[in-house]
Amino acid sequence: MPNLKHALRTLFKSPFVSAVAILSLALGIGANSAIFSLFDEMLLRPLPVVEPSRLVNLGAPGPNPGSQSCGQAGDCDVVFSYPMFLDLQKANTGLSGIAAHVVFGANVAYQGVTVNGDGLQVSGSYFPVLGLRPALGRLFGSQDDTPIGQNFYTVLSYGFWASQLGSDPAIIGKAMVINGKSMTVIGVAPHGFEGTTLGVQPKVFVPMSMRGEMQPSIGVGNDFENRRNYWAYLFARLKPGVSMAQAKASINAVYTPILGQVEAPLQKGMSDSTLKHFKAKLITLEDGRRGQSNLHKQTKTPILLLMCITGIVLLIACANIANLLLARGAGRSMEMAVRLSLGATRGQIVAQLLSESMLLALMGGVASLLVAKWTLAVMSGLMPADMASDLHFSLDGSAIAFAGVLSIVTGFIFGIFPALHSTQAELASVMREAGTKQTGAKAAARFRTSLVTAQIALSMALLMAAGLFVKSLKNVSSVELGIRIDHVTTFAISPVLNGYAPARSMILFQQVERELAAIPGVTGVTTARVPLLANNNWGNSVQVEGFPHGPDVDNNSRFNEIGTDYFKVTGVPMVSGREFTAADALGRPKVAIVNETFAKKFNIGRDAVGKRMSRGGDTLDIEIVGLAKDAKYSDVKAKIPPVFFTAYRQDSTIG
């Protein structure tokens, strides 16, 4: 306590030096704490479940002939068919349970108020595998997996229950409308649990057996029975004492025979070599303690770079403060000499000087929390609104603890040398021996020169990193998208989520198009099922006239359903042929437009118009009426994939 009081008096005696040091530390520690908060949320923090270290994510990279649907939870090589999930779930392996989940768009209506957001379709094993208990009511179990389409129950997320329903305990047993279907609330998920996909905060959980009811346009029978339809994400829990390698061996002992005996016969037209590759596919197991999300992979490199950059900023701040303390120490040399002459030990004085450094660091650490909060607010404002709402841009206990530890470490780093230098034993005779003072001054000068050199080197490294970052931004911004994005506004509507039948939805879509087109200043209106550059991928196997569809042939393509004037509105030139018109409606001959990469892959080139194709069937029932220039599909940095476009007016299930 005496050291602390003396440290306070000393710091107030030189307010300018103290203020500069505190400000430098606040900026350095604050920036590091803000980035650490994101680093912790996206790359470190485990799910708030029982023993998250025993969770594993399942994947099956390799040929997935058929239809694939994937999104935020992972790429298309980690999705499974529902029948395969059931097979693996029933098997006796090194896994104590396997669960399935998939995100869907949800319109939730209760007492006249409708809220739009994400929902999560989950298997009955989802909550048991995670080891979760409800905050209220009950969670799903195996009884909610069957019969298909008959389990009209929902579990609310704790956040939705608290923020939208006022934590009403009487909600259990009441009905709310989800995507036009009346669902009985049976429980509330535990506090702090927001699903297993970073970047997605589900408002409601529904049984996966209700997938057809929640998304009628998908087709319930096809999704639950077709082994060539891949859409479910799987994770599992290791049995106690079972390693990941042992679990992998045991589950593949089940998976391989299913591929060979059940699924291989369904793969028509494969050569022996391709079929051998298909049969040789193995399930992969990866650490699942943080859930399943593309954000883990996408954000790892940028956040690590930001951590390095803010770390350099903090080192520069430490060098600045060490220089300031050395300069101030030179003016206190007489004080130190007198203290040593009066019998104070060097350890006592070093402790006193370090207490001053630590006090500076702690003050800077407290101020850094404000800087960190401001930094997170700025970062949140720069991000798209939907992404910012799904991430927690706030300082939690781990970030505050990180700031505290960082304050102590930096206080020691910048304070130790000035403290040791200012308490050299020779200073006791500084009043009698000027030469000794010169020796100390030279040592301090050498150290200050070293600090300045280190600062310059770190500053150059920081400038180089900033330059590379600016160059990367320039490269990304100069990527040729192939589409016109200036003055373009996009939004989504899904009438089926409010109980609209497909025919009624079609009428609404066309009415919305007409009314938007009539707004002054609107130069064009169009529609698409897959939004622009939204990391949303839909794929399907196709057959194209004149292109082989037998052994060793990759015939998969991305697709989109669009409206009239799509290419005109998005600024994508037509190479040949035409766009869709209002005449391309339900009941008329089916038509498609393909991009250049599609034409190149399927060897139809500039003569694509007039060729026929199908979406995987043997009957070529679709005529290609247009060839469009290539444009980015779902990702700015990814290569342009082959894409075919169909007219949404010809889709009887559109909603």
C-alpha positions in Angstrom: 0.0 0.0 0.0 2.8 2.6 0.8 4.3 1.8 -2.7 0.9 2.4 -4.3 0.4 5.8 -2.6 4.0 6.8 -3.5 3.4 5.7 -7.1 0.3 7.8 -7.4 2.1 10.8 -6.1 5.0 10.3 -8.5 2.7 9.9 -11.5 0.8 13.0 -10.6 4.0 15.0 -10.4 4.6 14.4 -14.1 1.0 14.4 -15.6 2.1 14.8 -19.2 4.3 11.8 -19.2 1.7 9.8 -17.4 -1.1 10.9 -19.7 0.9 10.0 -22.8 1.8 6.6 -21.4 -1.8 5.8 -20.4 -3.1 6.9 -23.8 -0.6 4.8 -25.6 -1.4 1.8 -23.5 -5.1 2.3 -23.9 -4.8 2.3 -27.7 -2.5 -0.7 -27.8 -4.2 -2.9 -25.2 -7.7 -1.8 -26.4 -7.1 -2.7 -30.0 -5.6 -6.1 -28.9 -8.5 -6.8 -26.6 -11.1 -6.0 -29.3 -9.4 -8.3 -31.8 -9.0 -11.0 -29.1 -12.7 -10.8 -28.5 -13.4 -11.7 -32.1 -10.6 -14.3 -32.1 -12.1 -16.0 -29.0 -15.6 -16.0 -30.4 -14.7 -17.3 -33.9 -11.7 -19.5 -33.3 -11.4 -20.5 -29.6 -14.7 -20.5 -27.8 -16.2 -24.0 -27.4 -20.0 -24.6 -27.5 -21.7 -24.2 -24.1 -22.5 -27.9 -23.9 -21.5 -30.9 -21.8 -17.8 -31.9 -22.6 -17.5 -30.2 -25.9 -14.0 -31.8 -26.4 -15.8 -35.1 -27.2 -17.8 -33.6 -30.1 -16.7 -34.4 -33.6 -17.9 -33.2 -37.0 -18.5 -35.7 -39.8 -17.6 -35.3 -43.4 -17.5 -37.5 -46.5 -15.3 -35.8 -49.2 -15.4 -37.5 -52.6 -18.0 -38.1 -55.3 -21.5 -37.0 -54.3 -23.5 -37.7 -57.5 -26.9 -36.2 -57.3 -28.2 -33.1 -55.7 -26.3 -31.1 -53.0 -27.4 -28.2 -50.8 -25.0 -26.5 -48.5 -24.6 -23.2 -46.6 -23.1 -21.5 -43.6 -22.5 -24.8 -41.7 -20.0 -26.1 -44.2 -19.1 -26.9 -47.8 -21.0 -29.4 -50.0 -18.4 -32.2 -49.3 -19.6 -32.5 -45.6 -23.3 -33.0 -46.2 -25.0 -36.4 -46.0 -28.2 -37.8 -47.3 -30.9 -38.5 -44.7 -31.0 -42.2 -45.3 -27.3 -42.4 -44.7 -27.7 -40.5 -41.4 -30.2 -43.0 -40.2 -27.9 -45.9 -41.2 -25.0 -44.4 -39.3 -27.2 -43.5 -36.3 -28.4 -47.1 -35.9 -24.9 -48.6 -36.1 -22.8 -49.5 -33.1 -19.6 -47.5 -33.4 -17.2 -45.6 -31.2 -19.7 -42.8 -31.2 -22.3 -42.5 -28.4 -24.7 -40.6 -30.7 -25.0 -38.9 -34.0 -27.1 -35.8 -34.7 -28.2 -34.0 -37.8 -29.1 -30.4 -38.4 -29.8 -27.8 -41.2 -30.6 -24.1 -41.2 -33.9 -22.8 -42.7 -35.6 -19.4 -43.0 -38.3 -19.0 -40.4 -41.3 -16.6 -40.1 -42.4 -16.9 -36.5 -45.8 -15.4 -35.6 -47.3 -15.2 -32.1 -50.2 -13.0 -30.9 -50.3 -11.0 -34.1 -46.6 -10.2 -34.3 -44.4 -11.8 -37.0 -40.6 -12.1 -36.7 -38.4 -13.2 -39.5 -35.0 -15.0 -38.9 -33.2 -18.3 -38.9 -34.6 -21.6 -37.6 -32.8 -24.9 -37.1 -34.2 -28.3 -38.2 -32.7 -30.9 -35.9 -32.9 -34.6 -35.4 -34.3 -36.0 -32.2 -30.7 -36.8 -31.1 -29.5 -33.2 -31.5 -30.0 -32.0 -27.9 -29.2 -35.4 -26.2 -25.9 -35.6 -28.1 -25.0 -32.1 -26.9 -26.0 -33.1 -23.4 -28.3 -30.1 -23.0 -31.2 -29.6 -20.6 -34.1 -27.3 -21.2 -34.4 -23.9 -19.5 -38.2 -24.7 -19.6 -40.3 -27.6 -20.7 -38.6 -30.4 -22.6 -36.3 -30.7 -25.6 -36.6 -33.0 -28.6 -36.0 -36.7 -28.4 -36.1 -39.7 -30.7 -39.9 -39.8 -30.6 -39.9 -36.5 -32.6 -38.1 -38.2 -35.6 -41.2 -40.1 -36.7 -43.6 -40.1 -38.3 -42.4 -37.8 -41.0 -44.4 -34.6 -41.2 -46.5 -35.2 -38.1 -44.5 -33.6 -35.3 -45.9 -30.1 -34.9 -43.7 -29.1 -32.0 -41.1 -26.4 -31.5 -38.4 -25.5 -29.0 -37.6 -21.8 -28.6 -34.1 -20.4 -28.3 -33.5 -18.7 -24.9 -32.7 -15.4 -26.6 -35.9 -15.3 -28.6 -38.0 -16.4 -25.5 -36.4 -13.6 -23.4 -36.4 -10.8 -25.9 -39.6 -11.4 -27.8 -41.8 -13.2 -25.3 -40.7 -11.5 -22.1 -39.5 -14.8 -20.6 -43.1 -15.9 -20.2 -43.2 -19.3 -18.4 -46.7 -19.9 -19.6 -45.6 -20.2 -23.2 -45.2 -24.0 -22.8 -48.2 -25.7 -24.5 -49.2 -22.7 -26.5 -49.2 -22.6 -30.3 -47.3 -20.3 -32.5 -47.2 -20.2 -36.3 -43.9 -21.0 -38.0 -43.8 -20.8 -41.8 -47.6 -21.0 -41.9 -47.9 -24.1 -39.7 -49.2 -24.1 -36.1 -46.5 -25.5 -33.9 -46.9 -26.2 -30.1 -44.1 -24.9 -27.9 -42.8 -27.7 -25.8 -39.6 -26.1 -24.4 -37.0 -23.4 -24.3 -33.3 -24.1 -25.0 -30.8 -23.4 -22.2 -29.4 -19.9 -21.7 -26.3 -19.1 -23.7 -26.9 -21.8 -26.3 -27.4 -20.4 -29.8 -27.1 -23.5 -32.0 -24.1 -25.2 -33.4 -23.3 -22.9 -36.4 -21.3 -19.7 -35.8 -23.0 -16.8 -37.6 -26.5 -18.3 -37.3 -28.7 -17.6 -34.3 -31.8 -19.7 -34.6 -35.0 -18.3 -33.1 -36.7 -21.7 -33.1 -35.8 -25.4 -33.3 -38.1 -27.7 -35.1 -37.9 -31.5 -35.7 -36.1 -32.4 -38.9 -39.0 -34.7 -39.6 -41.0 -31.5 -40.3 -38.6 -30.3 -43.1 -41.3 -30.8 -45.8 -43.8 -28.7 -43.7 -41.3 -25.9 -43.1 -40.0 -25.9 -46.7 -42.7 -27.2 -48.9 -40.8 -26.3 -52.1 -38.1 -28.9 -51.3 -40.3 -32.0 -51.5 -40.5 -34.1 -48.3 -40.3 -37.5 -49.9 -37.3 -36.7 -52.0 -35.3 -35.4 -49.1 -36.0 -38.2 -46.7 -35.8 -41.2 -49.1 -33.3 -40.2 -51.8 -29.7 -41.4 -51.1 -28.5 -39.1 -53.9 -29.8 -35.9 -52.2 -27.2 -34.5 -49.8 -28.2 -31.8 -47.4 -27.9 -32.8 -43.7 -24.9 -31.8 -41.6 -23.8 -34.4 -39.0 -21.9 -34.3 -35.8 -21.4 -36.9 -33.1 -20.1 -37.5 -29.5 -17.2 -39.8 -28.8 -17.8 -42.6 -26.3 -15.8 -42.2 -23.1 -12.3 -43.5 -23.6 -12.6 -43.7 -27.4 -10.1 -41.7 -29.4 -11.0 -40.0 -32.7 -8.9 -42.4 -34.7 -10.7 -45.4 -33.1 -14.1 -43.8 -33.7 -13.1 -43.1 -37.3 -12.1 -46.7 -37.9 -15.3 -48.1 -36.3 -17.7 -45.8 -38.2 -16.0 -46.4 -41.6 -16.4 -50.2 -40.9 -20.1 -49.5 -41.1 -20.0 -46.8 -43.8 -18.0 -48.7 -46.4 -20.3 -51.7 -46.7 -23.3 -49.4 -47.0 -21.6 -47.6 -49.9 -20.7 -50.9 -51.6 -23.9 -52.8 -51.1 -26.6 -50.2 -50.9 -25.5 -47.0 -52.6 -23.1 -48.2 -55.3 -26.0 -50.0 -57.3 -27.8 -46.6 -57.4 -25.0 -44.9 -59.3 -25.8 -45.5 -62.9 -23.3 -45.1 -65.7 -20.1 -45.1 -63.5 -17.0 -46.7 -64.8 -15.2 -49.3 -62.8 -12.5 -46.8 -61.7 -15.0 -44.1 -60.7 -17.2 -46.7 -58.9 -14.1 -47.9 -57.1 -13.3 -44.3 -56.0 -16.9 -43.9 -54.8 -16.8 -47.1 -52.8 -13.5 -46.1 -51.3 -14.9 -42.9 -49.7 -14.3 -42.6 -46.0 -16.0 -40.5 -43.3 -13.7 -37.9 -41.8 -13.9 -36.8 -38.2 -12.8 -33.3 -37.1 -12.8 -31.5 -33.8 -16.4 -30.4 -33.2 -16.0 -28.5 -29.9 -16.7 -25.2 -31.7 -19.6 -26.5 -33.8 -19.8 -26.5 -37.6 -19.4 -23.2 -39.6 -17.6 -21.9 -42.6 -16.7 -18.8 -40.6 -14.1 -20.7 -38.7 -12.1 -21.3 -41.9 -12.9 -17.9 -43.5 -12.0 -15.8 -40.6 -8.9 -17.6 -39.3 -6.3 -15.9 -41.5 -7.7 -12.3 -41.3 -8.0 -12.4 -37.5 -4.6 -13.9 -37.0 -3.2 -11.1 -39.2 -5.1 -8.5 -37.2 -3.7 -10.0 -34.0 -0.2 -9.7 -35.3 -0.7 -6.1 -36.4 -2.3 -5.0 -33.1 0.5 -6.8 -31.3 3.1 -4.7 -33.2 1.2 -1.6 -32.2 1.4 -2.6 -28.6 5.1 -3.3 -28.8 5.6 0.2 -30.3 3.6 1.6 -27.4 5.8 -0.3 -24.9 9.0 1.1 -26.5 7.6 4.6 -26.4 6.8 4.3 -22.7 10.1 2.7 -21.8 11.8 5.7 -23.5 9.6 8.1 -21.5 10.4 6.3 -18.2 14.2 6.3 -19.0 14.0 10.0 -19.7 12.1 10.6 -16.4 14.5 8.3 -14.6 17.5 10.4 -15.7 15.9 13.3 -13.8 15.4 11.2 -10.7 18.9 9.9 -10.5 19.7 12.0 -7.5 16.5 10.7 -5.8 17.6 7.1 -6.4 21.1 7.9 -5.2 19.8 9.4 -2.0 17.5 6.4 -1.3 20.4 4.0 -1.8 22.7 6.1 0.3 20.1 6.1 3.1 20.0 2.3 3.2 17.2 1.3 0.8 17.9 -1.9 -1.0 17.9 -2.1 -4.7 15.1 -4.6 -4.6 12.9 -2.2 -2.6 13.5 0.6 -5.1 13.0 -1.7 -8.1 9.7 -2.8 -6.6 8.7 0.8 -6.1 9.5 1.7 -9.7 7.8 -1.4 -11.0 4.7 -0.5 -9.0 4.7 2.9 -10.8 4.9 1.0 -14.2 2.2 -1.4 -13.1 -0.1 1.4 -12.0 0.4 3.1 -15.4 -0.4 -0.2 -17.1 -3.5 -0.8 -15.1 -4.8 2.7 -15.7 -4.1 2.1 -19.4 -5.8 -1.2 -19.2 -9.0 0.3 -17.7 -9.0 3.0 -20.4 -8.4 0.3 -23.0 -11.8 -1.2 -22.3 -13.4 1.9 -23.6 -11.1 1.8 -26.7 -11.9 -1.9 -27.2 -15.7 -1.2 -26.9 -15.4 1.6 -29.4 -13.3 -0.5 -31.8 -15.9 -3.3 -31.7 -18.7 -0.8 -32.4 -16.8 0.5 -35.4 -16.1 -3.0 -36.7 -19.8 -3.9 -36.2 -20.8 -0.8 -38.1 -18.6 -1.7 -41.1 -20.0 -5.2 -41.4 -23.3 -6.1 -43.2 -26.2 -5.8 -40.8 -27.2 -9.5 -41.0 -23.6 -10.7 -40.2 -23.2 -8.1 -37.4 -26.5 -9.2 -35.8 -25.3 -12.9 -35.7 -22.0 -12.1 -34.0 -21.4 -10.8 -30.5 -19.4 -7.5 -30.8 -19.0 -7.1 -27.0 -16.5 -7.6 -24.3 -17.1 -10.7 -22.3 -15.2 -12.0 -19.3 -12.5 -13.6 -21.3 -11.7 -10.4 -23.2 -11.6 -8.4 -20.0 -9.3 -11.0 -18.4 -7.1 -10.8 -21.5 -6.9 -7.0 -21.2 -6.0 -7.4 -17.5 -3.2 -10.0 -18.2 -1.9 -7.9 -21.1 -1.8 -4.8 -18.9 0.3 -6.6 -16.3 2.6 -8.1 -18.9 3.2 -4.8 -20.7 3.7 -3.0 -17.4 6.5 -5.4 -16.6 8.0 -5.3 -20.1 8.3 -1.5 -20.4 9.1 -1.0 -16.7 11.8 -3.5 -15.9 14.8 -2.0 -17.7 14.2 1.6 -16.6 13.8 0.3 -13.0 17.0 -1.7 -13.1 18.9 1.1 -14.8 17.8 3.7 -12.3 18.9 1.6 -9.4 22.4 0.7 -10.3 24.6 0.3 -7.3 27.0 3.0 -8.5 24.3 5.6 -8.2 24.9 5.8 -4.5 28.1 7.7 -5.2 26.7 9.8 -8.1 27.1 12.9 -6.0 30.9 12.3 -5.7 31.8 10.6 -8.9 30.7 12.3 -12.1 32.4 9.5 -14.2 30.0 6.9 -12.9 27.1 9.1 -13.9 28.6 9.3 -17.4 28.8 5.5 -17.5 25.1 5.2 -16.5 24.1 7.9 -19.1 25.9 6.0 -21.8 24.2 2.7 -21.0 20.8 4.5 -21.0 21.6 6.2 -24.3 22.5 2.8 -25.8 19.3 1.3 -24.6 17.2 4.3 -25.9 18.9 4.0 -29.2 18.0 0.3 -29.3 14.4 1.1 -28.5 14.2 3.7 -31.3 15.7 1.3 -33.7 13.2 -1.4 -32.6 10.4 1.2 -33.0 11.5 2.0 -36.5 11.7 -1.6 -37.4 8.3 -2.4 -36.0 6.8 0.7 -37.6 8.2 -0.4 -41.0 6.7 -3.9 -40.5 3.4 -2.3 -39.6 3.5 -0.1 -42.7 4.3 -3.1 -44.9 1.4 -5.1 -43.4 -0.9 -2.1 -43.9 0.3 -1.7 -47.5 -0.3 -5.4 -48.2 -3.7 -5.1 -46.6 -4.6 -2.1 -48.8 -3.3 -3.9 -51.8 -5.4 -7.0 -51.0 -8.5 -4.7 -50.6 -7.7 -3.2 -53.9 -7.3 -6.6 -55.6 -10.6 -7.8 -54.1 -12.4 -4.6 -55.2 -11.0 -4.8 -58.7 -12.1 -8.4 -59.2 -14.2 -8.6 -62.3 -17.5 -9.8 -61.0 -19.2 -9.9 -64.3 -22.3 -8.3 -62.7 -23.2 -4.7 -62.0 -23.6 -4.1 -58.3 -23.8 -0.3 -58.1 -27.3 1.1 -57.3 -28.6 -2.5 -56.8 -30.8 -3.3 -53.8 -31.7 -6.8 -52.9 -34.1 -8.3 -50.5 -35.9 -11.6 -49.9 -39.5 -12.6 -49.5 -40.8 -16.1 -49.0 -44.6 -16.2 -49.0 -44.6 -19.9 -48.4 -43.3 -19.1 -44.9 -46.6 -17.4 -44.2 -48.6 -20.3 -45.5 -49.0 -19.2 -49.2 -49.6 -22.0 -51.7 -47.2 -22.0 -54.7 -49.9 -20.7 -57.1 -50.7 -17.8 -54.7 -47.0 -17.1 -54.3 -46.5 -16.9 -58.0 -49.2 -14.2 -58.2 -47.6 -12.3 -55.3 -44.1 -12.4 -56.9 -45.5 -11.0 -60.2 -47.5 -8.3 -58.4 -44.4 -7.2 -56.4 -42.3 -7.0 -59.6 -45.0 -4.8 -61.3 -45.3 -2.5 -58.3 -41.5 -2.1 -57.8 -41.1 -1.4 -61.5 -43.6 1.4 -61.2 -41.6 3.3 -58.5 -40.0 6.4 -59.9 -36.2 6.0 -60.3 -36.3 2.2 -60.5 -34.8 1.2 -63.9 -35.2 -2.6 -63.6 -36.6 -5.3 -61.4 -35.9 -9.0 -61.5 -35.9 -12.1 -59.3 -33.7 -15.0 -58.4 -33.8 -17.9 -56.0 -30.1 -17.8 -55.3 -29.1 -14.3 -54.1 -26.2 -12.4 -55.5 -22.8 -13.3 -54.0 -24.3 -14.6 -50.7 -22.3 -17.8 -50.2 -25.4 -19.7 -51.1 -24.8 -22.8 -53.4 -27.3 -25.0 -55.1 -26.0 -27.8 -57.3 -27.5 -30.6 -59.4 -26.4 -33.3 -61.9 -27.4 -32.6 -65.5 -27.4 -34.3 -68.8 -26.7 -32.2 -71.9 -27.3 -33.1 -75.5 -24.1 -34.4 -77.2 -22.2 -34.7 -73.9 -21.4 -38.2 -72.5 -23.0 -39.0 -69.2 -21.4 -42.3 -68.6 -18.2 -43.4 -66.8 -15.9 -40.9 -65.2 -17.9 -37.9 -66.2 -18.4 -34.9 -64.0 -21.8 -33.7 -64.9 -22.6 -31.5 -61.9 -23.5 -27.8 -62.2 -24.7 -25.0 -60.0 -28.1 -23.6 -60.9 -30.5 -20.7 -60.2 -34.1 -19.9 -60.8 -34.6 -16.4 -62.2 -37.2 -14.0 -63.5 -37.5 -11.9 -66.7 -34.7 -9.4 -67.4 -32.4 -10.9 -64.9 -29.3 -10.5 -67.1 -30.3 -7.0 -68.2 -30.8 -5.8 -64.6 -27.6 -7.4 -63.3 -25.6 -6.1 -66.3 -24.6 -9.6 -67.6 -24.4 -9.5 -71.4 -26.1 -12.3 -73.4 -23.6 -13.9 -75.9 -26.4 -15.4 -77.9 -30.1 -16.3 -77.6 -32.6 -14.6 -75.4 -33.6 -14.0 -71.8 -36.7 -15.4 -70.2 -40.0 -13.7 -70.9 -43.4 -13.8 -69.2 -44.4 -16.5 -71.8 -42.0 -18.9 -70.2 -44.6 -20.0 -67.7 -45.9 -23.1 -66.1 -47.2 -25.5 -68.7 -45.1 -24.1 -71.5 -42.0 -25.9 -72.9 -39.2 -25.9 -70.4 -36.3 -23.5 -71.1 -32.9 -22.7 -69.6 -30.0 -20.3 -70.0 -26.4 -21.3 -69.4 -23.2 -19.4 -68.7 -20.0 -19.7 -70.7 -18.3 -22.0 -68.2 -21.3 -24.4 -68.5 -21.0 -24.3 -72.3 -17.3 -25.0 -72.1 -17.6 -27.8 -69.6 -20.3 -29.6 -71.5 -18.7 -28.9 -74.8 -21.5 -27.0 -76.5 -19.6 -23.8 -76.9 -21.1 -20.9 -78.8 -23.7 -23.3 -80.3 -25.4 -23.8 -76.9 -28.7 -22.2 -78.1 -31.0 -24.9 -79.3 -29.3 -27.7 -77.4 -31.3 -29.8 -75.0 -30.6 -30.8 -71.4 -32.2 -32.2 -68.3 -31.8 -31.9 -64.6 -30.4 -35.4 -64.1 -33.1 -37.4 -65.9 -32.7 -39.4 -69.0 -35.3 -37.3 -70.9 -33.8 -34.1 -72.3 -36.9 -32.0 -71.6 -35.3 -28.6 -71.3 -34.2 -26.4 -74.3 -31.3 -24.0 -73.9 -32.5 -20.6 -75.2 -29.7 -18.4 -74.1 -25.9 -18.2 -73.5 -24.8 -15.6 -71.0 -21.4 -14.2 -70.2 -19.7 -15.6 -67.1 -20.4 -13.8 -63.7 -19.5 -14.6 -60.1 -22.0 -17.0 -58.5 -21.8 -17.1 -54.7 -18.2 -16.0 -53.8 -16.1 -13.1 -55.0 -12.8 -15.0 -54.8 -14.0 -18.4 -56.0 -13.7 -19.5 -59.6 -16.8 -19.0 -61.7 -18.6 -22.4 -61.8 -20.8 -23.8 -64.5 -24.3 -22.5 -64.0 -27.6 -23.1 -65.6 -30.7 -20.9 -65.1 -34.3 -21.9 -65.3 -37.4 -19.7 -65.2 -39.0 -19.5 -61.8 -42.4 -19.1 -63.5 -42.0 -22.8 -64.6 -41.5 -24.1 -61.1 -44.7 -25.4 -59.7 -43.3 -25.6 -56.2 -41.9 -22.0 -56.0 -42.8 -20.2 -52.7 
